[in-house]
Amino acid sequence: MHLRAIKPLLAQIAASLALCACGSTTTTSTTASTGQARRPPPARHKGPAGPARRSGSPAAAHGPGVGRAQSVRASGTTLVVTVTSVIDPLRGSGANVPPGTTPVGVQVSVHNAGPGGYDSSATGDFSLLSAGGPAAPAFVSKGACQTPLRDFMNAISAGELRTGCVSFALPNGQKPTTVRFSPDGGHTDHRLSWAAR
């Protein structure tokens, strides 16, 4: 096999390993200079998002819109989660997405209201849906949604606020309809949804 043929294969393997190891996210941990975590404004808890609107598609948009904070129980703690923006398409990101797909970024904030800590992964907890179904996580090499070495959903202490971006490969021609948050990698019955438009 020629060296030219091996280089793209090695690049794709490295990108896949990085995605599996840490998720497709950007981390920002926000703390005040006193060392205490900043708290977001109090969120009104409306309970889990209601049932999906009937439109003939399992991925029909439902839930409150982007920008709305929602609370959910997770293992030993309560999380206040906000989808702050959906970037469609995610331009200039150097995203490694399969042919026939477009990179899309989902920017989020997660406040651990306590009492316990929370440890998971962004690509296990967040998902993006379109009329075509769920989008696959994507590796992003630069920009606002750059995939970091450490996933922002790892080891969140009680009282801590984390922000980050999760990237996905959406089939060309599809528009994001719903962002979902399923704590603990979806191993609970609790789930939040936001209408992506």
DAFENRA-V831026 format. One record per helix or strand of 3 or more residues. SS is the DSSP state (a for helix, b for strand). FROM is the first residue (numbers start at 1). TO is the last residue. If there is no record, write none. Layout:
((SS,FROM,TO) (SS,FROM,TO))
This chain:
((a,3,22) (b,28,31) (b,69,74) (b,77,88) (b,101,115) (a,122,125) (b,126,130) (b,161,171) (b,176,181) (a,183,186) (b,192,195))
